[in-house]
Amino acid sequence: MSGLVRQVRAQPKADQLDHALEILRAFLDPLPEFYDRLADRGLHMSASDARILNLLDRRRGAFVDPEALLAAAMGARPVETWPDVGTIPTRISALRGILRRARLPVQIVSWRGVGYRLEAPCGFSFQDRAR
């Protein structure tokens, strides 16, 4: 959890509360509409991976650190039951495979020591119904 605290404290003072609330929303929000749209597109993944994808999508174009992605993945599970943050690269790899097989115009980019970023063309949205 200290990584999340560091992440919040690294924000400008005026943005810290908003940033903390965004992290909370990412793992407490049940996201039913997002899950429905993933299913409409034929994307099948675990709920925790869908929460990771949702956080990356919400922060599209910005790097998200692994600690925030782990918090999103774990949802409301007690912190003491969370796996090590080292599991995030494996989850990202699985998500990349799912997105690649679905032939979606999105890509998850990594920057070692910084985090992961979702890139997609303007106008693309997971919330749109699949055609």
Residue frames as qw, qx, qy, qz and C-alpha x, y, z in Angstrom:
[[0.000, 0.885, 0.466, 0.000, 0.00, 0.00, 0.00],
 [0.372, -0.659, 0.064, 0.651, 2.94, 2.35, 0.50],
 [0.335, 0.093, 0.560, 0.752, 3.27, 2.66, -3.29],
 [0.009, -0.733, -0.593, -0.334, -0.24, 4.10, -3.46],
 [0.350, -0.846, -0.205, 0.347, 0.52, 6.55, -0.66],
 [0.433, -0.352, 0.332, 0.761, 3.70, 7.64, -2.49],
 [0.234, 0.391, 0.638, 0.621, 1.72, 8.02, -5.69],
 [0.135, -0.868, -0.468, -0.094, -0.89, 10.26, -4.04],
 [0.425, -0.773, -0.015, 0.470, 1.75, 12.32, -2.26],
 [0.485, -0.078, 0.442, 0.751, 3.65, 12.80, -5.53],
 [0.166, 0.716, 0.541, 0.408, 0.71, 14.75, -6.94],
 [0.057, 0.404, -0.119, 0.905, 0.53, 18.52, -6.53],
 [0.047, 0.115, 0.710, -0.693, -1.05, 19.31, -3.14],
 [0.484, 0.220, 0.088, -0.842, -4.25, 20.60, -4.74],
 [0.674, 0.214, -0.528, -0.470, -4.68, 17.35, -6.77],
 [0.041, 0.249, -0.933, 0.257, -3.94, 14.78, -4.06],
 [0.498, 0.158, 0.633, -0.571, -7.53, 14.25, -2.91],
 [0.712, 0.465, -0.108, -0.514, -8.87, 13.95, -6.46],
 [0.425, 0.458, -0.775, -0.097, -6.12, 11.47, -7.32],
 [0.149, -0.119, 0.903, -0.386, -6.83, 9.34, -4.22],
 [0.615, 0.297, 0.414, -0.602, -10.55, 9.34, -5.02],
 [0.643, 0.494, -0.418, -0.410, -9.86, 8.26, -8.60],
 [0.221, 0.311, -0.919, 0.095, -7.85, 5.29, -7.32],
 [0.355, 0.081, 0.761, -0.538, -10.68, 4.38, -4.93],
 [0.682, 0.412, 0.062, -0.601, -13.26, 4.60, -7.72],
 [0.470, 0.479, -0.686, -0.280, -11.12, 2.34, -9.87],
 [0.273, 0.107, -0.950, 0.105, -11.32, -0.57, -7.47],
 [0.244, 0.221, 0.721, -0.610, -14.62, 0.01, -5.67],
 [0.540, 0.367, -0.101, -0.751, -16.76, 0.81, -8.72],
 [0.710, 0.073, 0.698, -0.063, -18.46, -2.39, -9.99],
 [0.056, 0.447, -0.548, -0.705, -18.36, -1.05, -13.60],
 [0.626, 0.295, 0.709, -0.139, -21.35, -3.00, -14.97],
 [0.556, 0.783, 0.050, -0.274, -21.56, -0.95, -18.18],
 [0.087, 0.722, -0.657, -0.199, -17.85, -1.41, -18.88],
 [0.426, -0.140, 0.894, -0.020, -18.15, -5.19, -18.33],
 [0.646, 0.527, 0.493, -0.248, -21.19, -5.31, -20.63],
 [0.444, 0.826, -0.221, -0.266, -19.34, -3.51, -23.42],
 [0.122, -0.535, 0.826, 0.132, -16.33, -5.81, -23.10],
 [0.535, 0.137, 0.827, -0.106, -18.67, -8.80, -23.40],
 [0.583, 0.716, 0.210, -0.322, -20.41, -7.16, -26.41],
 [0.305, 0.786, -0.494, -0.213, -17.00, -6.99, -28.09],
 [0.953, 0.111, -0.281, -0.006, -16.32, -10.66, -27.32],
 [0.238, 0.578, -0.610, 0.487, -13.60, -9.81, -24.81],
 [0.847, -0.439, -0.270, -0.127, -13.52, -12.44, -22.10],
 [0.372, 0.420, -0.563, 0.607, -11.34, -11.78, -19.08],
 [0.427, -0.408, -0.691, 0.417, -11.46, -11.94, -15.32],
 [0.168, -0.928, -0.321, -0.085, -13.18, -9.16, -13.39],
 [0.517, -0.692, 0.104, 0.493, -9.81, -8.10, -11.97],
 [0.468, 0.008, 0.474, 0.746, -8.30, -7.79, -15.45],
 [0.099, 0.737, 0.520, 0.421, -11.35, -5.82, -16.58],
 [0.336, -0.906, -0.172, 0.193, -10.76, -3.42, -13.68],
 [0.532, -0.386, 0.315, 0.685, -7.13, -2.98, -14.80],
 [0.324, 0.352, 0.573, 0.665, -8.27, -2.28, -18.35],
 [0.095, -0.875, -0.451, -0.149, -10.89, 0.15, -17.08],
 [0.421, -0.789, 0.011, 0.449, -8.30, 2.11, -15.07],
 [0.461, -0.142, 0.468, 0.740, -5.95, 2.25, -18.06],
 [0.176, 0.586, 0.606, 0.508, -8.85, 3.41, -20.21],
 [0.232, -0.910, -0.329, 0.096, -9.88, 6.09, -17.69],
 [0.360, -0.776, 0.235, 0.461, -6.31, 7.39, -17.65],
 [0.784, 0.454, 0.310, 0.286, -5.76, 6.85, -21.39],
 [0.430, 0.795, -0.084, 0.420, -2.58, 8.48, -22.62],
 [0.243, -0.780, 0.443, -0.370, -1.08, 8.74, -19.11],
 [0.498, 0.209, -0.817, 0.200, 1.16, 6.23, -17.41],
 [0.740, -0.525, 0.014, -0.420, -0.39, 4.35, -14.50],
 [0.019, 0.555, -0.801, 0.225, 1.97, 2.79, -11.99],
 [0.495, -0.018, -0.864, -0.089, 1.78, -0.91, -11.11],
 [0.039, -0.137, -0.752, 0.644, 0.63, -0.24, -7.53],
 [0.450, 0.233, 0.126, -0.853, -2.48, 1.58, -8.78],
 [0.608, 0.162, -0.613, -0.478, -3.17, -1.22, -11.27],
 [0.323, -0.033, -0.913, 0.245, -2.85, -3.80, -8.49],
 [0.192, 0.195, 0.541, -0.795, -5.27, -1.82, -6.32],
 [0.573, 0.227, -0.202, -0.761, -7.73, -1.70, -9.21],
 [0.533, 0.130, -0.807, -0.220, -7.36, -5.44, -9.86],
 [0.218, -0.059, -0.880, 0.418, -7.95, -6.42, -6.25],
 [0.384, -0.565, -0.464, -0.564, -11.15, -4.45, -5.82],
 [0.530, -0.660, 0.124, -0.518, -12.57, -4.73, -2.33],
 [0.882, -0.082, -0.417, 0.202, -10.35, -7.67, -1.30],
 [0.557, -0.814, 0.064, 0.153, -8.53, -7.10, 2.00],
 [0.255, 0.864, -0.433, 0.007, -5.07, -5.64, 1.36],
 [0.436, -0.523, 0.730, -0.060, -3.38, -8.44, 3.29],
 [0.792, 0.185, 0.581, -0.012, -4.65, -10.94, 0.66],
 [0.507, 0.819, -0.146, -0.225, -3.27, -9.03, -2.34],
 [0.909, 0.115, 0.085, 0.392, -0.51, -10.70, -4.35],
 [0.462, -0.450, 0.176, 0.744, 2.83, -9.00, -4.90],
 [0.334, 0.793, -0.024, -0.509, 2.82, -6.06, -7.34],
 [0.139, -0.433, 0.777, 0.434, 5.19, -8.21, -9.42],
 [0.449, 0.329, 0.830, 0.021, 2.12, -10.02, -10.79],
 [0.338, 0.754, 0.149, -0.544, 1.09, -6.96, -12.81],
 [0.118, 0.521, -0.636, -0.558, 3.42, -7.59, -15.79],
 [0.147, 0.088, 0.975, 0.141, 1.84, -11.05, -16.23],
 [0.288, 0.639, 0.615, -0.362, -1.66, -9.55, -16.11],
 [0.224, 0.734, -0.179, -0.616, -0.68, -6.87, -18.63],
 [0.024, -0.297, 0.851, 0.432, 0.76, -9.52, -20.93],
 [0.222, 0.356, 0.907, -0.040, -2.51, -11.46, -20.78],
 [0.268, 0.756, 0.331, -0.497, -4.51, -8.29, -21.50],
 [0.105, 0.595, -0.496, -0.624, -2.28, -7.49, -24.47],
 [0.109, -0.023, 0.952, 0.287, -2.99, -10.96, -25.86],
 [0.247, 0.578, 0.737, -0.249, -6.76, -10.55, -25.43],
 [0.216, 0.788, 0.045, -0.575, -6.72, -7.15, -27.13],
 [0.007, 0.456, -0.704, -0.544, -4.48, -8.38, -29.96],
 [0.180, 0.178, 0.956, 0.151, -6.70, -11.43, -30.64],
 [0.242, 0.714, 0.572, -0.323, -9.76, -9.16, -30.73],
 [0.453, 0.338, 0.376, 0.734, -7.95, -6.99, -33.30],
 [0.118, -0.931, -0.322, 0.126, -8.83, -3.81, -31.47],
 [0.475, 0.682, -0.075, 0.551, -6.90, -0.66, -32.37],
 [0.445, -0.851, 0.175, -0.216, -5.48, -0.32, -28.87],
 [0.724, 0.290, -0.487, 0.394, -2.10, -1.01, -27.36],
 [0.624, -0.780, -0.016, 0.048, -0.74, -1.16, -23.82],
 [0.511, 0.653, -0.348, 0.438, 2.67, 0.49, -23.70],
 [0.756, -0.579, -0.180, 0.245, 5.09, -0.03, -20.83],
 [0.246, 0.790, -0.348, 0.441, 7.86, 2.14, -19.47],
 [0.748, -0.136, -0.546, 0.351, 10.10, 0.32, -17.05],
 [0.362, -0.157, -0.450, 0.802, 10.04, 1.89, -13.62],
 [0.207, -0.014, -0.002, -0.978, 7.11, 4.16, -14.53],
 [0.537, 0.243, 0.631, -0.505, 4.09, 2.05, -15.46],
 [0.314, 0.285, 0.826, 0.371, 1.69, 1.28, -18.28],
 [0.256, 0.416, 0.017, -0.872, -0.30, 3.43, -20.69],
 [0.538, 0.460, 0.706, 0.033, -3.24, 2.61, -22.96],
 [0.040, 0.375, -0.359, -0.854, -2.99, 4.07, -26.45],
 [0.414, 0.495, 0.763, 0.041, -5.93, 4.15, -28.84],
 [0.190, 0.321, 0.407, 0.834, -7.03, 6.22, -31.82],
 [0.232, 0.096, 0.232, -0.940, -9.19, 9.27, -31.23],
 [0.643, 0.023, -0.240, -0.727, -12.80, 8.26, -31.13],
 [0.593, -0.023, -0.805, -0.022, -12.23, 4.68, -30.00],
 [0.433, -0.407, 0.428, -0.681, -14.16, 3.76, -26.89],
 [0.105, -0.015, -0.987, 0.116, -14.70, 0.50, -25.06],
 [0.303, 0.320, 0.576, -0.689, -18.08, 1.96, -24.10],
 [0.518, 0.336, -0.321, -0.718, -19.33, 1.95, -27.71],
 [0.874, 0.095, 0.414, -0.234, -21.29, -1.10, -28.76],
 [0.384, -0.257, 0.753, 0.468, -19.34, -3.48, -30.97],
 [0.547, 0.468, -0.181, -0.670, -20.36, -3.38, -34.61]]
